[in-house]
Amino acid sequence: MSTIFSKIVSGEIPAYKVAESNDYLAFLDVNPLREGHVLVIPKKETDYIFDINDDEYMGMWVFAKIVSQGIKKVFPCPKVGVAVVGLEVAHAHIHLIPIDAVDDMNFSKPKLSLSPERMSEIAEDIRTAISAVTHS
């Protein structure tokens, strides 16, 4: 059965995309913990991140690193936190969250509700920052 993330990859469901390659996609979490909360996924649907073959797994982390550099440019913070939980959607994904403190990664905290306009603005800002990072 196709996951919501696979439907985003196929274009059936819209998303606030920030980066895309042949194999990976990064888009804003629609229920973010903080502004700039991005999900990185492999386009090939795999439930469990450690079931991804080694080359694709390493490629996903390199892709996530590039995305995190864009996030950090837009949302100055000491770190971009990384989490792999894998229980919400049966499609491997990495959470990238700009953080100032450990508690910023607390998934039991209430999620933000951002307007579509703000989400579009954040996505565009991160896309622009990633482009600057990859072309420097």
C-alpha positions as CSV (number, residue, x, y, z in Angstrom):
1,M,0.0,0.0,0.0
2,S,1.3,3.4,-0.9
3,T,2.2,5.7,2.0
4,I,1.4,9.4,2.2
5,F,5.0,10.1,1.5
6,S,4.9,8.0,-1.7
7,K,1.9,10.0,-2.8
8,I,3.9,13.2,-2.2
9,V,6.7,11.8,-4.4
10,S,4.2,10.9,-7.1
11,G,2.6,14.3,-7.0
12,E,-0.8,13.0,-5.8
13,I,-0.5,15.0,-2.6
14,P,1.1,18.5,-2.6
15,A,4.0,19.3,-0.3
16,Y,6.2,22.3,0.5
17,K,9.3,20.9,-1.2
18,V,12.7,22.3,-0.3
19,A,15.0,19.9,-2.2
20,E,14.8,17.0,-4.6
21,S,17.1,14.7,-6.4
22,N,16.5,11.5,-8.4
23,D,16.5,9.4,-5.3
24,Y,15.5,11.7,-2.4
25,L,13.0,14.4,-1.4
26,A,13.0,17.0,1.4
27,F,9.8,18.9,2.3
28,L,8.4,20.8,5.3
29,D,6.7,18.8,8.0
30,V,3.0,20.0,8.0
31,N,2.9,19.5,11.8
32,P,6.3,21.1,12.7
33,L,7.9,21.3,16.1
34,R,9.6,24.5,15.0
35,E,9.7,26.6,11.9
36,G,12.1,25.0,9.4
37,H,11.2,21.4,10.4
38,V,12.0,19.3,7.3
39,L,11.5,15.7,6.5
40,V,14.0,13.9,4.2
41,I,12.8,10.7,2.5
42,P,14.0,8.2,0.0
43,K,11.7,8.3,-3.1
44,K,11.8,4.5,-3.1
45,E,9.3,3.4,-0.4
46,T,11.0,1.5,2.4
47,D,9.4,1.2,5.8
48,Y,12.4,0.8,8.1
49,I,15.4,3.1,7.6
50,F,17.9,0.2,8.3
51,D,16.3,-1.9,5.5
52,I,17.6,0.6,2.9
53,N,20.6,-0.7,1.0
54,D,23.9,0.8,2.0
55,D,24.5,3.1,-0.9
56,E,21.0,4.6,-0.8
57,Y,21.2,4.9,3.0
58,M,24.5,6.8,2.8
59,G,23.2,8.9,-0.1
60,M,20.2,9.9,2.0
61,W,22.4,11.1,4.8
62,V,24.5,13.2,2.4
63,F,21.3,14.7,1.0
64,A,20.1,15.4,4.5
65,K,23.4,17.1,5.3
66,I,23.0,19.5,2.3
67,V,19.4,20.2,3.4
68,S,20.5,20.9,7.0
69,Q,23.0,23.5,5.7
70,G,20.1,25.4,4.0
71,I,18.0,25.2,7.1
72,K,20.8,26.6,9.3
73,K,21.2,29.5,6.9
74,V,17.5,30.4,7.1
75,F,17.1,29.7,10.8
76,P,20.3,30.6,12.6
77,C,20.7,28.1,15.4
78,P,23.4,26.2,17.3
79,K,22.5,22.9,15.6
80,V,20.0,21.3,13.2
81,G,18.7,18.4,15.3
82,V,18.3,15.0,13.7
83,A,15.7,12.3,14.6
84,V,14.6,9.1,13.1
85,V,11.5,7.7,14.8
86,G,9.8,5.8,12.0
87,L,6.5,5.1,13.7
88,E,4.2,7.8,12.3
89,V,4.5,6.8,8.6
90,A,5.6,3.5,7.2
91,H,8.2,5.2,4.9
92,A,11.7,5.8,6.2
93,H,12.3,9.5,7.0
94,I,14.7,11.8,8.8
95,H,13.5,14.8,10.8
96,L,15.7,17.9,10.5
97,I,14.8,20.5,13.1
98,P,16.6,23.8,13.8
99,I,17.2,23.7,17.6
100,D,18.5,26.0,20.3
101,A,18.0,23.4,23.1
102,V,17.4,19.7,23.5
103,D,13.8,20.2,24.4
104,D,13.2,21.6,20.9
105,M,13.3,18.0,19.7
106,N,10.5,16.9,22.1
107,F,7.9,15.2,19.9
108,S,5.3,15.2,22.7
109,K,5.2,19.0,22.6
110,P,2.3,20.7,20.7
111,K,3.0,21.2,17.0
112,L,2.9,24.5,15.3
113,S,0.1,25.5,13.0
114,L,1.5,27.7,10.3
115,S,-0.4,29.4,7.5
116,P,0.0,28.2,3.9
117,E,1.6,31.5,3.1
118,R,4.2,31.1,5.9
119,M,4.9,27.5,4.9
120,S,5.5,28.6,1.3
121,E,7.8,31.4,2.4
122,I,9.9,29.0,4.6
123,A,10.1,26.5,1.8
124,E,11.2,29.1,-0.7
125,D,13.8,30.5,1.7
126,I,15.3,27.1,2.4
127,R,15.3,26.2,-1.3
128,T,17.2,29.4,-2.0
129,A,19.7,28.8,0.8
130,I,20.3,25.2,-0.4
131,S,20.9,26.5,-3.9
132,A,23.5,29.0,-2.5
133,V,25.2,26.2,-0.5
134,T,25.4,23.8,-3.5
135,H,26.6,26.5,-5.9
136,S,29.3,28.0,-3.8
